[in-house]
Amino acid sequence: MTTQTGSLSLFHLLDPDVLANPYPLYAQLRQESPVMWDRFLHAWVLTRYDDVVEVLGRFGAECTPTPDRLTELGMQRLAPVAEIMVKQMLFMDPPQHRRVRGLASHAFTARRVEQLRDHIRDIADGLIDRVVAHGAMDLMSDFAGPLPAIVSAEMLGLPTQDHEQLKEWSQTFAQILGNFQNNPDGIDDVLNATSDMTEYLQHALARHADEPTVGLIGLLSQVRVQGDQLTREEVIANTIITMVGAMETTTNLIGNGLVTLLRNPSALEQLRDDPAILPSAIEELLRYESPSQQTTRIAPEDLVLGGQQIERGQSVIAVIGAANRDPDRFADPDRLDLNRQDNRHLAFGWGPHFCFGAPLGRIEAQIAFEALLTRLPELELGGGPLQWRENLKLRGLEKLAIRWQA
């Protein structure tokens, strides 16, 4: 895809063909206007690796309008969602961010996650047991969605039998993180999901008060820091954002990763022949088809970046998917290299908001690909066009039909 310079914009991601392969658009932005004022989105768009690192490291994260601000703009209908989002660590700056993240990270320590490896493998094998004799499945609904949903429910301290409902809410809420401004028809769904999740978590907190459980929701409701305690609303808000992050990005990592391998059969065979490279392969799949493609930050002061004057308070969109294909940082970036060295991609972010669930996501992906490649022989695409989710920030597939020798 080549776009006239005057019309360059991330807005083109609304075109299904561009959404299916955004990397030519990213490359043109990097080459022609790496720090660009997007007149359609009213934000600066940055596509070079070094610029994105700087933005993720020191720009503000408080980019969500407050309920009062939405009312001023005549968008008070969205106030219930804003009330949740302004309390989520994803949209906080220090010291509030340190306060909440410090508590939440206890549920996702590398040691605790590593102890779950065998249990996660049992869950993955159980999901494959249901379909292995059929010779075909939709990867997204039969495996890539349920696996992180079940694991995340356990990590959060919620009943695993509720994982399908939790996944549905998570996927709906993710719309507002990706493109609610471009999808007004989905606002009712997001509002309903937010209300239902809030009510569900209120009941979960009440149960926890009577019968304490191990998990994030318990940690957040119990822990005190220097006499300070999170409010019930803060506990619910950060349980929601952690659930969405843990479920959506891992689901997309598994789906994006498998379709990438199936489109690159030599790499697929390389991984089958040498399972020891699996950790390196996961990092390359994260770089090559990043589940999180972009994030928004706020300029903390007037500054110059890439020769452009950015004013304090202006929105800046850091395009992670473009940074991870920057040829100034990654040699031959459009080539899939499962043995790539010095692969410091940005798929999990950078700086203070680096994803604290990264250890869990990596282990789930390693186990998922190990199970898929060892238990499903002669694996191949099931046919039909691929349909990518209409989410401009969280990249993933609606469905992925695959088949194997039953």
N, C-alpha and C positions, 0 to 999 in steps of 0.2 A: 504494500500500500504506500502510495506517495500522496501527500496532501499539500496543497498550495500553502506557502508559508503564512500568508495572511489569515488562513483559517485553521492553523494548527491549534489543537485543543484536545484535552482529555475527553471532551464532550463526544468525540468520535467513537469512544468505547460503547456508546449506545447503539452503534451499528453492529449487528450480530456477527458480521464477517470480521470486523476489527476486534471485537471481544474474543472471538475464537483464536485470533493470533495478534495480540497487541504489540508484539515486539518490533515489527517494522515502524509502527507509529512512535514507539519509544526511541528507536534508533534515530529517526528523523528529528525528534525533539532534542536529543543529545547533540546531534551534529549541527543543527541550525539555530537552536534557541534553548540551550541547556538550563538557563534561568529565565523563565518566560512568564509574563503576566497573561494569564488565561482570561480573556475578556468575557468568555461565556460562563466561566465558573467563579469569576471575581476572586481569583487567588493566584499566587505565584506557583508555578510548577517546576520542580527541580528533578533532573533525571541523571545527573552524574553521581558516581559513587561517593567521591569526597564531599560533595555538597550535601548529599543525603545524610552522610555520617555526621556532618556538622549540625544539621537541623535536628536529627534525632538526639544528638548529644546535649544541645543547649537551648533549643527553642521551647516555648511553653506548650503545654498539653491541654490547657483549659480552653478548648475550642467549642465546647457545647454551650449554646445559648441558655441562659437561665429561664425559668418559667415566666418571670416578670418581663424579660426581654422578648420572649415569644408573644406575650400578650400585647406589648407595644407594637409588634410587627403584625398584629392581627392573626396570629397563629396559636391562640390560646388552646386550641384543640389538642395540640401536642404537649401541653404543659405536664400531663401525668408522666409522659416518657422522659421529659427533661428533668423532672424531679428525681427520677431514678438515675439518669446519666450523670448529673452533676455530682453525685455521691460516689461514682465509680472511679477506682484508682486510675483507670486508663485515661481519664480526663482531668487528672489532678496534677498540680505542681507541688514541690516541697513547700512547707514541711508536711502538709496533709498527705501527700503521696507516700512519703517514707513511713508515716504512721500506719496507713492501711496496708501497704505492701509488706511491711515487716511482719505483720500478723498473718497475712494470707500465705506468705511464702513457707510458713512452717508446715503446711499441708502438702507441699510439693518439693520437699528436699530431695536431693539426688539419692541419698541413702534410703529414704522411705520408698521412693519410686523403684529403685533397684530391687528392693525386697518383694515388689509386686510382680517381677518378671515372670515367674512360673505361673502365677494366677492369670496374668494377661494372656499367656500362651494357652492356658486352658480355655479361656473365653474365645480366643481366635479359633482354636480347634473345634470347639463346640459349634460355632457359626458355620464352619466349613462342613462339619458332619451333616448339617441339615440339607446341604445342597450338592455334596460331592457326587452322589449317584446320578444327579440330573444331567450333568454335563454342560450346564449353562446357568448363569445367574446375572442379575443386575448387581454389579459390584457395590454401587452406592447404597441401595436399600437393603441388600442382604448381608453386607459385610463392612464396608467402609463407614457407614453411618452407625450401625449398632455397636461395633467394637468400642470406639471412644465414648459413646453414650453410656454404655454399661460401666466402663472403667471410671468415667467421670462421676457418675452417680455415687459410686462407692467412695471415691476420693472426697466428694462433697459431704458424705454422710446422709445420702438420700436413698430411699428404697430402689433397688436395681430393677424391680418389676415395673417401675414408672419410667424406664429409660426411653420408651417410644414417645411418650407425651413430652418428656423433657427435651428430646431431640426436636420435636415439632416446634415447641416454643422457642428453642434456641435458634433454629433456622429462620423462623419468622422475625425474631428480634434482630437478627443479623442484617435484615434488610435496611434498618435505619442506620446501621453502622456503615453500610455500603452505598446506598443511593436513595434514601427516602425523598430527597429533593427532586429526583427524576421519576419517582414512582408514587404519585399521590394516591393512586387507587389502592395501594397497599397499606395506607395509614390505619384504616379500621382494623386490619388484621394485626398490625403491630400494637395498637392500643389494647385490643382484646387479649393478645398474648401477654402483654405487660401486666394487665390487671389479673389475669389468671395465674401467672407465675408469682406475683406478689402474694396473692391469697394462699397459694400452695405453700410458699416458703414461710408465711406467717404460721400456718398450721404445723409445719415442720419444726419451727422454733418452739412452739408450744409443746410439741411432743418431746423435743430435746430437753426442755426444762424439767419434764417429769422423768424421762429416761435418757440421760446423756449418752450420746453416741460419738464415735471417733470420726472426724471429718472436718472439712473447712467450716461448715456452718456452726459446728460446735466450738471450734477454735476462735472464730471471730466473735461469737457471742459471749465467750468466757474470759478471754485474755484481757488483762489490764496492763497498760503501760504508764508508769509513773502516775498511777491513780486514775488514768484516763481509760475510758471504755467506749467502744463503738456503739452508736445507737442502733436500735432495731432496724431503722430504715437503712443505715449504712451497711449493716450485715446483709440485708436482703439485696441491696443494690450491687454489692461486690460479689455475692454468691452468683447473681445473674451474669455479670460480665465474665467471671471466671468460668462458669458453665459454658457460655457461648464461645469463649476463646478455646477452651479445652476440646469442645466437640467439633466446632466448625473447621478450625485450622487442621486438626488431625484427620478428619474425614476428607478434606480437600487434599491433604498431603498424600494420603493413600490413593485416592482416585487420580490425581494429577500424576503421581509417580508411576502408577501402573500403566496408564495410557501412554506416558512417555517411553517406558520400556517396551511396550508392545509396538510402538512406532519405530523403535530402534532395536530390531531383533538381535543384532550383534551384541549390544550391551546386555540384553536380556540373557543371552546364552553365556556371556562372560560372568554374570552374577550367579547363574545356575552352576557354572563350573567352579567358581571360586567364591563360596559363601563368606569367606573371611573378609572380603572387601565390602560387606554389607554396610558397616558404619560409614565408610567413605562414600558409598553409593547414595545413602540417605542424604548426606550433606549436598551432594551434587544435584539430586532431585529437588531438594529445597531451593537451591540456587536457580535451577533451570526453569522450574514452573512454580514459583513461590505462591503458597496459599494466601499470603497477605501481600497484595500488590501495591498498596499505597496507604499513607496515613497523613493526617492533617496536623499541623503545628501552628503556633502563633509567634510572630517575630517579637523578641523580648525588648528590642530597641531599634532605633534607626541604624541601618547597617548596609554595607555594600557586599554583595555576593555575586560572583560571576560577572562583575562589571555592572550589575544592576542595583539601583537604589531601592531597598526594601524599607518600608516605614514600620515603626513600632505598632503592633496590634494587627498588622495585615496577616491574612491566612496564607500559609505556605503548604503546598501538597508535596510531600516527599515520595517519589515514585520508586518504591523498593524493587519492583519488577524490572524497572529500567536500570537501576544501580547494579543489580545482580547480573546484568548483561553488558556492563560497561567495559569496552575493550582496553581502556587504560588501567583497569584493575584485574581483569580476568583474560588470559590469553585465549583467543579463539572462542569467545563467550557463547556463540550460538551452537557450539558443538558439545554434545553430551559426553563427558569424560568421567567415568565412575572412579577413576584413580586420581582425580584432580588434586594437586597439592596446593597448599596455601589458600584454602577455599573459605575465606572469611566472608561468607555471604551475610545478607541482612534480613533473611527471611523471618528471624525471630526478633528483629529490631536491633537496637544499639543504645547504649547509655542507660539512664535511670529507668526507662520503661522496657528494658529487655525482658522478654517473656519468661516469667518465672516457671511456667509450665513446660519449658523446652525439654528438660530431661524426660518428662513423661511422654511428650510427643515423639521424641526420638526413639524411645524404647518401644512404644506402641507401633511405630512405623517399621522398626527392625523386625519385630515379631510378625507383623502383618505380611510383609514381603517374604519372610522366611516361610510362613505357612502357605501362602499362595503359590510360591514357586516350587515347593517340595511336594505339595499334596495335589496340585492340579496340573497333570502332565499335558504337554502340547497346548499350552495356554495361548489363546489368540482372541482378537477382537471379534465380537459377535455380529458385526455388520450394522449398517445404518449410520446416519450422520451423528456426529457428536453435538450435544446441546449444552452450552456452558450456562451456568446460572447468571441471571441478570443482576449481578452484584459487582460494582465497579472496583471494590476494594478487596473483597474476599473471593479469590478465584477458585472455582470448583465446577464440577460437572453435575448436571441434573440426573443423568443416568449414564451408566457405562456397561453395555452388554458385553459379556465375555463368555467364552466356551472353552471346553477342554475335552480330552479323551476320558470318558466316564469309565 
